Amino acid sequence: MIVWIGALLGVAFGIFQARKRQGKGLDYAQYGAAYGIAFAIVALIINIVIVRMTMG
């Protein structure tokens, strides 16, 4: 669940960045995908750290 939230926040942030740089539709998609994947990976790592800390 946390990974999905991270991915959605990444997509929103990527679209915001593309809009800020005056990109077109494909730029929105590319930035959204790149930031979405990056934020999802970071959220996954944070999730693993939290689970490991609470299990041990």
N, C-alpha and C positions, 0 to 999 in steps of 0.2 A: 504494500500500500504506500509506504514511504517512497519507494522507487518511482511509482506512478506520479506522485505529487511532485517529486523532483523533476521528472521528465516534463510534466506540464508547465512547471515554472520555467524550465529551460526553454521550452518552445515559445512561451510568452516573452521571455527576455530576448530570445533570438529575433523574433519578429519586431520587437521594439528597437533593437539595434539596427536591423535592416531598414526600418522606417526612418530612423534617425540619420542613416547614411544615404537616404533618398534612393533606396533600391526599388526594383520592380518585383513582380509576383514570384518569379523563380528565386530571386534573392531572399524573399521572405521564407520560402520553403527551405532553401539551403541553410540559412542562418538558424531557422527554427529546428531543423533536424540536427545540426551540429551541436547547438547549445542543449537541445533536448537529450541527446546521447551523453554529452559531457555531464550534465546535471544528474542524469540517472545513474551514471557510474559513481559519482561522488556520493549520492544518496545511498547507493548500495553499500559502499565502503563504510559509511557512517552507520548504517543499519547493522552490518556485520560486527562492527566494534561495539555497539550498544548491546547486541545479543550476547556477545562473548563476555562482556563485563558483567552482565546480569546472571549468566549461567555459572560462572566460576566463583 
